[in-house]
């Protein structure tokens, strides 16, 4: 069996992955087996902490993911929302992930992301912040996000307040952002 060629980009080098494919956190779907499969294929997946009501269940999922990923990198998704069904606090889930050795985080926030990005960066984490507007991407870049996820209005899940398409945002991001970025939503042939 031949190994597919590595697609090196600024983002793949920074994240330690082979292919510039990020499987963003999807609540209830981004579990350990799914995220580990993405990792083994050379991409980067994110276990969603909001899928777990208690820190102990989340810790177990991270351990299983680490085992199934076979040493490949994976991350944790932290989405800050006005609605949360988790019993454990966001701070407890972040601490659980950090204590488990996770250092790659995908963040998405309502409101300013500065505090969350700063908290993770202070712990030595690499932060990929998901943005649905160029204004939010520039703010996240100033706050220290390492990689920006640019998602358009047609993205699934919670696309945010932006009303531009992914490819329109990507073109603007290429002109304005200094940090590496990835795009998601509404891209196909």
URZIPE-V555190 format. One record per residue. N is the residue number from 1. PHI is phi in whole degrees, 0 to 359 (999 if undefined). OMEGA is omega in degrees with one decimal (none if undefined). Layout:
BEGIN
n: {N/N}
phi: {PHI/PHI}
omega: {OMEGA/OMEGA}
END
This chain:
BEGIN
n: {1/2/3/4/5/6/7/8/9/10/11/12/13/14/15/16/17/18/19/20/21/22/23/24/25/26/27/28/29/30/31/32/33/34/35/36/37/38/39/40/41/42/43/44/45/46/47/48/49/50/51/52/53/54/55/56/57/58/59/60/61/62/63/64/65/66/67/68/69/70/71/72/73/74/75/76/77/78/79/80/81/82/83/84/85/86/87/88/89/90/91/92/93/94/95/96/97/98/99/100/101/102/103/104/105/106/107/108/109/110/111/112/113/114/115/116/117/118/119/120/121/122/123/124/125/126/127/128/129/130/131/132/133/134/135/136/137/138/139/140/141/142/143/144/145/146/147/148/149/150/151/152/153/154/155/156/157/158/159/160/161/162/163/164/165/166/167/168/169/170/171/172/173/174/175/176/177/178/179/180/181/182/183/184/185/186/187/188/189}
phi: {999/266/272/297/296/282/253/283/223/302/291/295/296/294/269/72/243/275/235/282/238/245/263/303/299/234/306/73/259/275/265/303/298/296/296/295/296/298/298/297/278/101/261/227/247/227/288/271/293/290/282/243/285/229/299/296/296/296/301/296/297/295/297/296/298/302/297/289/286/61/88/279/290/214/228/235/265/237/249/269/223/291/251/212/262/288/286/285/284/302/300/293/292/298/299/299/296/297/296/276/93/290/228/242/229/257/243/211/225/262/91/298/266/307/296/295/299/299/298/291/298/297/266/83/274/261/245/252/255/274/227/252/221/295/301/293/296/296/294/294/298/297/283/109/303/280/224/246/261/261/235/269/299/271/299/284/77/244/288/88/276/290/237/264/287/303/291/293/297/298/296/293/298/299/275/250/270/263/287/295/218/238/241/208/97/65/246/195/246}
omega: {177.9/178.6/177.8/-179.2/176.6/179.1/-174.9/173.1/175.4/-179.0/-179.0/178.5/-178.9/-175.5/178.5/-179.5/-177.5/-173.8/-179.1/179.8/178.3/177.4/-176.4/-178.8/176.3/-175.6/-178.9/-177.8/-176.9/179.5/-175.0/-179.2/179.1/-177.6/178.4/177.8/176.9/-179.8/179.9/179.1/176.5/177.5/180.0/176.5/-175.1/173.1/-178.6/-177.9/-179.8/177.1/-175.6/-178.1/-176.4/-178.3/-178.6/177.4/177.6/178.6/178.9/178.8/178.7/177.2/178.2/179.9/179.1/179.9/-177.6/-178.7/175.6/177.6/177.9/-179.3/172.0/-177.4/178.7/176.2/174.9/177.0/179.9/-176.6/175.3/179.3/175.7/179.6/-177.3/175.8/-179.1/179.4/176.7/-179.7/179.2/179.4/177.2/-179.9/179.0/179.9/179.8/179.0/177.6/176.7/178.9/178.0/175.3/-176.7/170.8/-179.8/173.3/-171.5/163.4/-176.6/-177.8/-177.7/-172.1/-175.6/-179.1/178.6/179.5/179.4/-179.2/179.3/178.8/178.9/178.8/-178.3/170.6/-174.0/172.3/-177.1/-177.9/-175.8/178.2/174.3/177.6/178.1/178.5/178.7/178.2/177.9/178.7/176.4/177.4/-179.5/175.5/177.1/-177.6/-179.9/178.2/174.0/-178.2/-177.0/-178.7/-176.9/-178.0/177.0/176.6/177.8/-178.2/-172.1/179.5/-172.6/-177.0/178.4/177.8/177.6/179.4/-175.7/175.2/177.6/-179.3/178.7/177.8/180.0/-179.9/179.7/-169.8/-173.1/173.1/-179.5/174.7/178.7/174.1/-179.9/179.2/176.2/172.3/178.9/-179.6/179.0/none}
END
